[in-house]
């Protein structure tokens, strides 16, 4: 049995998979610097909220999510014709990072059909102490449930799933090193605790779809073609942003984006 078959079997059984040492340290360090740069550029935003509106005009962000090693993983789950639907840094600062309450991603998304996979790239080491992702294995077999608004405690999504659907005794922590990638199904129940540690926990969610999946509405769109062929009449894709000195973060190879 080859590695790809093993991964798909686990994903179909549990709703998630983990890949180790996907990206090289140099690129991970650039991603870490990117988080610092975003914080300097967007002081009005919580660092858990660097997401879709920022992607379209950020050459490094688009370069990162189009890395061939990430697309090779995405292809296992969605096939050879791949587009980016959305991407979101959730950066939890030390001793202040907000939790992500239990939820199902697909409940928020305007996709038809719900054929999508999320890659979660660890920019920093991710541990239970600094609020790593947690999943309830096997819950990807559940139907999508409407999220309930939650503002009684600070949390990243301002919402969560019905607590009756969550058996926390079965939760699995995703303990990742920087450069590792976890993959999860849009229906799986997952979340993460607040960061009570002295170390930052930065992670990048990347939502890839097959080009046959329609984005029903595209507010603040960051839809880009990534690999293979588009399906005519399904989605409109953005032109990749050009690098402008003094406007964008410098990164290795940025000259090729001019």
N, C-alpha and C positions, 0 to 999 in steps of 0.2 A: 504494500500500500504506500503510495507516495505522499509527500507532505501536504499537497493541495487537497487530496482526498480526505486525509485525516482532519484537516482544518474544517472542511465543509461538513464532515460528519459531526464534529463537535459543535459547530455553529448551528446546524439543524437540530441538534439535540438540546443544547444549552442556551442558544441565542447570542453567543459571543465567542470570540477567539482572541488570542494574544500573540503578537509577533515581537521578538526581541531584536535589539540592535539594528533597527531598520535604517536609520539615518546616521551619517557620520558625525563625529563630534563638532567639526567645523560648522556644518549647517545648523546643528542644534544650538551652537553658541550664537549664530546669527539670529536664530529665532528668539533666543533669550534677549539679545540686544534689541530686537524688534519690539518686544514687549516693553522694554524700558523707553524706547523711542515713542511708541504709541502713548505711553503714560505722559510723557513730556508734551506731546502734541495735543492731547485731549484731556486736560486736567479736570474738565467738567464731568467726565465719565468715571463711574466706578470701574476698576480694572477687570471686573468680571463681565463687563459689558462692551468689549471691543468686538464688534460683529458686523453683520452684512453691509451696512451703509459705508463702512470704511474700506471694504475689500476692493471695490470696482476701480479705484484710483490708487492702488498700492502695488507697484510692480513686485516688490519682494514677496508680499503675501501671495500673489498669483504665481510667482516662481516657485514658492514653497509647496503650494497645494498641487502644482503640476509636476512635482518631482516624480521621475519614472518609477522609483521604488515604492512610492505610495500608490501610484496608478497600477502597478503590478499586483498589489494587494487588492485594490478595489476591483480589478478585473476578475478575480476569483469569484466574487460575489455578484457582480452586475454585468459581467460580460465585457467584450472588447470595445464597445461604443459607449464612451463615458463622458458625462458632463458634470460640472460642479453645480450643485443646487445652492449650497450655503456654507458658510464657515464662521467660526466664532471662537475667539480666545476667551477662556474663562480663567482669569488669573486671580488667585486668592492671595492677597498680601498677608504677611506674617501677623498672627494674632488678631486679624480683622476680616479675613476672607469669609464671605457669606456662604451658607449651605445652598445646595440644589436639592429641593424636596423631591420625594419619590414621584416619578412621572414616566410617561411613555412619549417618546419624541414624536411619533407619527400623529398624535392627537393635535399637534400644533401646525401641521404642514399642509399646504395646498397642493398636494401631488395626486396625480391620477394616472395609472394605479400607484399604490404605495410600494413601489419598487425602489428602494433606496438603501444605502448602507452608510453607517457613520464610522469613520476612522478617528480615533482620539490619539493625538500625538502628544507624548509627554515631553514638554519643553524643560521641565525640572523633574527631579525625582519625585514620585508621587507615592505617598504612604498614608496609612490610617491617621497618623498624627497631623499631617497637613491637609487632610480632606480629600483623599483619593476617591475615585469613582467606585461605587458599589452597585452590584446588580443582584436581582433575584433570579437565579438560573431557571430556565424553562418557561418563564412568564411571557416569552415571545409568542407562545401559542394562544395567548389571550387575545380577544378582540380589543380594539382601541376604545378607551373610555374617555369621556369628557373630563377635562381638567377642572379642578375647583379653585377659585381664586383664594389666595392665602396672603394676607398682609399683616397677620397678627405677629409674625416674626420677620425680620429682614431675610430675604432669600432671592436668589438670582432670577427666577422665573415668575415670581409673585403668584405662584400657583403650585398645586400638587394633586396627586391622585387620591381617590377615596382610600383612607387608611385600612378599610376592611379588605382591600385587595392585596395588602402587603404583609408578608410573613418575614419580619426582619431576622428571625432566627436562621433563615436560609441564605442570608446575604453573603456574597463573596466580594472581598476587597480586591481591587485591581492595583497591586503593588508594582509600580513600573519604574524603571530607570529612564533618565533623559535619553530620548532617541528611540524608546520602545513605542509600540503602537497597539492599542486595543481596538477591536472591531465589534460593533453591536447592532442588533436588529432594531428596526423602528418601533416594534411593539414591546420590547423587553422593559420591565419596570426597573428603573435605576435612579440613582441620585448620588449625593455626596454630602459629607458633614462639613461644618465650618472648619476653617483653619485656625486651630488654637496654638499652633507651634510657632517657633521663631524662624521658620523657613518658608519662603514663597512657594506656592504651588501653581505653576503655569501649565496650561494644557490647551491644545488647539483642536476643536472639533472640525471635521471636514465631511460634508455630506455629498456623496457621489450618487448620481442616478444614471441608469441606462438612458440613452438618448430617446428611447421610446416612451419614457415617462414624461407626462405633461405637467409643467408648472402652471397651475390654474390661474394664479395671480402672481405678479412679480413686483410688489412694492420693495423699494430698496434692493433691487435685484443684484445679485453677484453671480449670475449664471454665465459660465464660460464653458466652451468646448475644451475637453481635456485630451481625448484620444479617440481615434476611429472616425466614424461618420455620423453626422447629424441625420435625423429623420425629418424629411421635408414637411413643413407645416405644423410641427409639434411645438417647438420652442424657439425663441429668439435669443441669440447669444451675444454677449458684449465683445468688443474688440479689446485685446489685451493692452493694459496701460503702458505708456512709454515712461521711461525713467527720466526725471528732470532733476538735475543737480540743484541742491538747495531746497527742493520741495519734498523729495522722497529720501528714505534712508538708503545710504550707500550699502551695496552688498557685492559679494564676489560674482562677477559676470554681469554687473548692472549695465555695462557699456553696450551689451548685446540687446538691451531693452530700450535703447535710445531711438 
